[in-house]
């Protein structure tokens, strides 16, 4: 059955480590679109960050951000789909985070470009401080997150070393008792994990399924490509799931096809094989 919908993760998948869209990937995407294949981007990034990136790359594609919690039109900022986190649950999460002493962000402003609301970040968390400095125009610092959260935000976000976030995720799972979804994005090379806490109805897989239903596309007509654990819901939903060579060994050991890395046109090679029907040299 031909592929009619192509779902792509951004960082570590479509883009190189330096955030570049290679000529090979761009040509493959343009050709797939010219053949009538719908292309959508699904990312763990905040909407504002991902939108800026798409504009810089000259891409105007449907954008699913915050791991599926928020889908917006890149040009008009129209909110197309929103799965907010219950405000009472969000306040509970803040209490658990404070008790554990971890750095946290409340992602808010679903109808604008998005804000990151904080009540302070540890100076030792260099990666998070660097990120907040980079997007400082979106940062709002408050004295008390509990007082701020009087409405359902987009999500809660935590950041730290891989071991710390694994430990905190286990604690949060116990405390939340099935009331939220947790997604980890791991960068083992720099010992960093981003832990996203979202509504039970939010995931890349749910957003992909919604797009497929909207356009009458069957699961067997979908290909999804990703590189990290937060991509698993969409990889599982798609009839053809493909992981990058730069993905964790844990993902590559699962029942997905494996393409080349994000530095070596892995997306283009997967498109060549599964959409254009050409043999490639990457042993997929």
Long-range contacts (C-beta under 8 A, 24 or more apart in sequence): 1-218, 1-220, 1-221, 1-239, 2-221, 2-275, 3-37, 3-221, 3-222, 3-223, 3-240, 3-274, 3-275, 4-36, 4-37, 4-38, 4-215, 4-217, 4-221, 4-222, 5-37, 5-38, 5-39, 5-40, 5-208, 5-211, 5-212, 5-215, 5-217, 5-221, 5-222, 5-223, 6-32, 6-37, 6-38, 6-39, 6-40, 6-222, 6-223, 6-224, 6-225, 6-271, 6-275, 7-40, 7-42, 7-204, 7-208, 7-211, 7-222, 7-223, 7-224, 7-225, 7-234, 7-238, 8-39, 8-40, 8-41, 8-42, 8-224, 8-225, 8-226, 8-267, 9-41, 9-42, 9-43, 9-204, 9-225, 9-226, 9-227, 9-228, 9-231, 9-234, 10-41, 10-42, 10-43, 10-45, 10-50, 10-53, 11-43, 11-44, 11-45, 11-227, 12-227, 12-228, 12-244, 12-246, 12-247, 12-262, 13-225, 13-226, 13-227, 13-231, 13-244, 13-262, 13-266, 13-267, 14-41, 14-225, 14-262, 14-267, 15-262, 16-262, 16-263, 17-262, 17-263, 19-53, 21-57, 21-59, 22-265, 22-268, 24-265, 24-268, 25-265, 25-267, 25-268, 27-268, 28-265, 28-267, 28-268, 28-271, 28-272, 29-267, 29-271, 31-271, 31-276, 32-271, 32-275, 32-276, 35-275, 37-275, 38-211, 38-215, 38-217, 40-64, 40-208, 40-211, 42-67, 42-68, 42-204, 42-207, 42-208, 42-231, 42-234, 43-67, 44-183, 44-185, 44-194, 44-196, 44-228, 44-230, 46-107, 46-114, 46-116, 46-135, 46-138, 47-72, 47-110, 47-113, 47-114, 48-113, 48-114, 48-135, 48-138, 49-114, 49-135, 49-138, 51-113, 62-211, 64-204, 64-207, 64-208, 66-107, 66-154, 66-155, 66-196, 66-198, 66-202, 67-155, 67-183, 67-196, 67-198, 67-202, 67-203, 67-204, 67-230, 68-198, 68-202, 68-203, 68-204, 68-205, 68-206, 68-207, 68-233, 69-154, 69-155, 69-198, 69-199, 69-202, 70-110, 70-154, 71-207, 77-111, 77-112, 77-113, 79-110, 79-111, 81-207, 81-210, 82-110, 82-154, 83-198, 83-199, 83-201, 83-202, 83-206, 84-110, 84-152, 84-153, 84-154, 84-199, 85-152, 85-153, 85-154, 85-155, 85-156, 85-180, 85-197, 85-198, 85-199, 86-152, 86-179, 86-199, 87-149, 87-150, 87-151, 87-152, 87-153, 89-176, 89-179, 89-180, 90-149, 90-152, 90-153, 90-156, 91-146, 91-149, 92-175, 92-176, 93-156, 93-172, 93-176, 93-180, 93-197, 94-145, 94-146, 94-149, 94-156, 95-146, 96-171, 96-172, 96-175, 96-176, 97-156, 97-158, 97-168, 100-168, 100-171, 102-158, 102-160, 102-164, 102-165, 102-168, 103-128, 103-158, 103-159, 103-160, 104-145, 104-156, 104-157, 104-158, 105-156, 105-157, 105-158, 105-159, 106-145, 106-148, 106-149, 106-153, 106-156, 106-157, 107-153, 107-154, 107-155, 107-156, 107-157, 108-140, 108-153, 108-154, 109-154, 110-154, 113-138, 114-138, 114-154, 115-139, 115-140, 116-140, 116-157, 117-141, 117-142, 117-145, 117-148, 117-153, 118-142, 118-145, 119-143, 119-144, 119-145, 125-159, 125-160, 127-159, 127-190, 127-192, 128-159, 128-160, 131-159, 155-196, 155-197, 155-198, 155-199, 155-202, 156-196, 156-197, 157-194, 157-195, 157-196, 157-197, 158-194, 158-195, 158-197, 159-192, 159-193, 159-194, 159-195, 160-192, 160-193, 161-191, 161-192, 161-193, 162-186, 162-188, 162-191, 162-192, 162-193, 164-193, 165-193, 165-194, 165-195, 166-193, 168-195, 169-195, 172-197, 183-229, 183-230, 184-228, 184-229, 184-230, 185-228, 185-229, 185-230, 186-228, 186-229, 186-248, 188-248, 196-230, 203-233, 203-234, 204-230, 204-231, 204-233, 204-234, 205-232, 205-233, 205-234, 205-236, 205-237, 206-233, 207-234, 208-233, 208-234, 208-237, 208-238, 209-237, 223-270, 223-274, 223-275, 225-259, 225-266, 225-267, 225-270, 227-251, 227-262, 240-274, 242-270, 242-274, 242-284, 245-282, 257-284, 258-282, 258-283, 258-284, 259-284
